[in-house]
Amino acid sequence: MQWDVVIGLEIHVQLATRTKIFSGSSTAFGAEPNTQANAVDLAMPGTLPVPNEQAFRYAVMFGLAIDADIGRRSVFERKNYFYPDLPKGYQTTQLEQPIVGPGHVDIDLADGSSKRIRIHHAHLEEDAGKSLHEDFHGMSGIDLNRAGTPLIEVVTEPDMRSAEEAVAFAKKLHSLVTSLGICDGDMSQGSMRFDVNISLKPKGQEAFGTRTETKNLNSFRFMEQAIAHEVERQMDILEDGGVIVQETRLYNGDRDESRSMRTKEEANDYRYFPCPDLLPVEIDDTFIDDCRSRLPELPDARKARFKEQYGLNDYDAGLLGGDASLATFFEEAVSHSKDAKLTANWVQGELSARLNAEDRLISDSPISGAQLGDLIVRIADDSISSAGAKKVFDALWTGEGDNVDAIIEARGLKQVSDTGALEAMVDEVLAGMPEQIAQYKEADEKKRKKMMGGFMGPLMKASKGQGNPKLFTEILKKKLDS
Amino acid sequence: MHNKSVAELSRALASGEVSSVELTQHFLDRIKQEDGKYNSFITVCEDSALDEARLADERRSQGNATPWTGIPFAQKDIFCTNGVRTTCGSRMLENFIPPYDATVTARFRDAGAVCLGKTNLDEFAMGSSNESSHFGATTNPWGENRVPGGSSGGSAAAVAAGLTPAATATDTGGSIRQPASFCGITGLKPTYGRVSRYGMIAYASSLDQGGTLARSAEDNAMMLNIMAGFDPKDSTSIDREVPDYTATLGEPLKGLKIGLPKEYFTDQLDPAMAQTIRTAVAEYEKLGATVKEVSLPNAHLAIAAYYVIAPAEASANLSRFDGVRYGHRCSDPKDLMDLYTRTREEGFGEEVKRRIMIGTYALSAGYFDAYFLKAQKVRRLVQQDFVNALKEVDVLMSPTCPSPAFVQGEKTSDPVTMYLEDIFTIAINLAGLPAMSVPAGMVNGLPVGLQIIGDYFSEARLLNAAHQFQLATDWHQRKPA
């Protein structure tokens, strides 16, 4: 039987506020356990939450960016359940009156078409702490640094029909929130986490099948694998005449396995009710207008501009325009290099390769956009060869130097492009190679091409590596072929 | 010395007649000698109180004393006190020492007041008799075996017994006014949002309000001057100017319009109680007030609504007591579930467990609409009744309680009878209004309070009305034998 796959996503996006959603503790990642948890985060008796205005601003900016209705009256509710990393015994979240109402995000598909994914709503809530089950001799360690970090949970409609679409949506959302500057987008630190709802139905059937939810996927790759895995699992069951159990599942990306976490029957009764410690928040036009005025250029608009302004092709414009930090870097580089295509190639080539190899974000690149731009100027004006350019790049990366021209100078990488000087060198070198010249003259075109290297080697040596290879080749050809 | 009011003590300190150290030592001695009978304190802060008194005397000598500098007072053991054990009357917090001050605590500290200790209360403020405290029941100084009321029974008994001139208190359904009535002292529950709840251990967040207990209206006014005001740490506190509540105490009552809710004066009201309250109201008429009957048609629904909303909020508020981060933890938990269940089973008393269960039930899937949502609707009706009535009159008056202090143990086996204790007070919490209890007479040799209810933020008016009554009567000056 042919099956349609139906996918909906719930995405937790950590907001890049300096402090927590209901307390003044820092949200910075990576501190010693429990050093960023104050009395409010620890849910000490009598402590009370105070909402962080910046979290509301970020949520509204997100709402505006996805063309959503903004909830004018935003109500926090308590979601009750016991867990050691949930200090109050309830999560403060939104249910009936979320801050962001229905909206949409358009994704680009591989065939060049575009598809609209509807957003059901997005709500503000607090993150839980972390339970650590290793290294505690059979007990668990609790780290509450993350507890109270602001999140928006974005809930889509079940509009995606394949893993590719789901991943395209996830990447687009990532690009959107990082462009907005409301999330650092660092998935390895849990800044975005995906829950995937998947169901299958016989091809063409209207009604959806029973869905499962796979929780807490924190990379695009795991998400894609988890979807493939779950689709296959459900298909096997259905084709054997079985039924899908509505349940929450956990996917282990390292082993490509999944297991049931709890079924619908085992689900908690969360006993939501409006939090009496927090009054409903009224969002007025002034606040919304202020948020709108803070909206930066968004990925779709930037992509279009990159095509227009820099003459980039669709692929380059989408890639460089889709990531806010990458786009900023690229534009800084171009403002120096004045050569968009060559800059695009270097950003996506050498730079991306080095960043990936060292697992760094563009924001921690040791090379600035300005430096790369300056380097590209010297490539474009033939001051250095491409081999020389890589050496300059290395020196910048390792911090051996910070000025492109100074590095070229110090390392003697400048190409000699003075044709008079180069011709003299060619004459001198050829004078010592009569046998090779004779062989060359007898050879056919194909063989001659191969033999060029035999002349270039001594030439480069004679020029101490500084002769412009392109000009050497031209001069050589002229002399030998005459 | 211990029979003097806060206002009198403030003057005595200012004139140099007495030092804060002397005054503090005097009250500490009183507590040591007398409190064995009442059990009104859970923790006495002997050392820190004397330290604070010394600092207060020093501050006064430097010329920057406030009216409260050097005045001893007691704190209901529900307000967190930095470095001083704060139990909330529960085994769960038997050894809990907060590393922070409640805003109320900080405000008294800033004013230079001296904290004598932490007073007894019903566990987590759940009760009307002070019998549910893990630290033993408090006895009413007016009668052996009589309850002091609850949940601020320790504060009320300590003031009535002359162990402290004033005490902080909280009121979720009558927990300031009923003990004030039972112990023959004056108490004020302010408008919801008037006093910060930060650091005040939550029972039912939308109803809890910190307030004052002292002998006189004037002393209550002095306390409220310290406690009232916006607090950025409490999102439900209200940013509104705080008047000097002592400044308007002397205003005449001529023309004050008093409403008597007919639903509170039915045949079911004990005749002696009714007579006492009518006599007090007649006193107001002599002072120039006019009286009319008003109606609160939904008043009879208040207790039912309260006993859904308050336990629902409590069921979530008390989830944090899980044995993970602070407070009681059972010994040798087998696993997580065992840690939770045994910690909470051991740490909480019967009444607290009862309310957690009621609240959990009321919020459960399938019951939420019938209980919690319905109760919220009733709450709005009750509130609207008061708003309507207060369009016609300036204040409402009623008995604070259906009877004087009852005998210990009399109602502990029947929770519903105990809940009915709050029949005149509970609706005011649902409405979020301010109200006072003022000593207004004696029934069977026990004090009885008059409840005065006002519009939102009319505390100055209530205190003025109470003060004028106290100038004309001496009920608030009667002391237990």
HADDOCK unambig.tbl for C-alpha pairs under 7 A between the chains (distance, minus, plus):
assign (segid A and resid 43 and name CA) (segid B and resid 320 and name CA) 6.55 0.50 0.50
assign (segid A and resid 45 and name CA) (segid B and resid 199 and name CA) 6.78 0.50 0.50
assign (segid A and resid 45 and name CA) (segid B and resid 201 and name CA) 5.32 0.50 0.50
assign (segid A and resid 46 and name CA) (segid B and resid 198 and name CA) 5.74 0.50 0.50
assign (segid A and resid 46 and name CA) (segid B and resid 199 and name CA) 3.87 0.50 0.50
assign (segid A and resid 46 and name CA) (segid B and resid 200 and name CA) 4.62 0.50 0.50
assign (segid A and resid 46 and name CA) (segid B and resid 201 and name CA) 3.92 0.50 0.50
assign (segid A and resid 46 and name CA) (segid B and resid 202 and name CA) 5.75 0.50 0.50
assign (segid A and resid 47 and name CA) (segid B and resid 198 and name CA) 5.56 0.50 0.50
assign (segid A and resid 47 and name CA) (segid B and resid 199 and name CA) 5.27 0.50 0.50
assign (segid A and resid 48 and name CA) (segid B and resid 198 and name CA) 5.99 0.50 0.50
assign (segid A and resid 48 and name CA) (segid B and resid 233 and name CA) 6.73 0.50 0.50
assign (segid A and resid 48 and name CA) (segid B and resid 234 and name CA) 6.11 0.50 0.50
assign (segid A and resid 50 and name CA) (segid B and resid 233 and name CA) 6.23 0.50 0.50
assign (segid A and resid 50 and name CA) (segid B and resid 234 and name CA) 6.68 0.50 0.50
assign (segid A and resid 50 and name CA) (segid B and resid 235 and name CA) 5.77 0.50 0.50
assign (segid A and resid 80 and name CA) (segid B and resid 316 and name CA) 6.81 0.50 0.50
assign (segid A and resid 84 and name CA) (segid B and resid 324 and name CA) 6.48 0.50 0.50
assign (segid A and resid 87 and name CA) (segid B and resid 320 and name CA) 6.04 0.50 0.50
assign (segid A and resid 88 and name CA) (segid B and resid 319 and name CA) 6.22 0.50 0.50
assign (segid A and resid 88 and name CA) (segid B and resid 320 and name CA) 4.44 0.50 0.50
assign (segid A and resid 89 and name CA) (segid B and resid 319 and name CA) 4.82 0.50 0.50
assign (segid A and resid 89 and name CA) (segid B and resid 320 and name CA) 5.22 0.50 0.50
assign (segid A and resid 90 and name CA) (segid B and resid 316 and name CA) 6.93 0.50 0.50
assign (segid A and resid 269 and name CA) (segid B and resid 364 and name CA) 6.73 0.50 0.50
assign (segid A and resid 269 and name CA) (segid B and resid 365 and name CA) 6.50 0.50 0.50
assign (segid A and resid 271 and name CA) (segid B and resid 363 and name CA) 5.16 0.50 0.50
assign (segid A and resid 271 and name CA) (segid B and resid 364 and name CA) 5.35 0.50 0.50
assign (segid A and resid 271 and name CA) (segid B and resid 365 and name CA) 6.65 0.50 0.50
assign (segid A and resid 276 and name CA) (segid B and resid 205 and name CA) 5.72 0.50 0.50
assign (segid A and resid 276 and name CA) (segid B and resid 206 and name CA) 5.31 0.50 0.50
assign (segid A and resid 277 and name CA) (segid B and resid 205 and name CA) 6.24 0.50 0.50
assign (segid A and resid 277 and name CA) (segid B and resid 235 and name CA) 6.83 0.50 0.50
assign (segid A and resid 277 and name CA) (segid B and resid 236 and name CA) 6.44 0.50 0.50
assign (segid A and resid 278 and name CA) (segid B and resid 235 and name CA) 6.08 0.50 0.50
assign (segid A and resid 278 and name CA) (segid B and resid 236 and name CA) 6.64 0.50 0.50
assign (segid A and resid 279 and name CA) (segid B and resid 235 and name CA) 7.00 0.50 0.50
assign (segid A and resid 279 and name CA) (segid B and resid 236 and name CA) 6.52 0.50 0.50
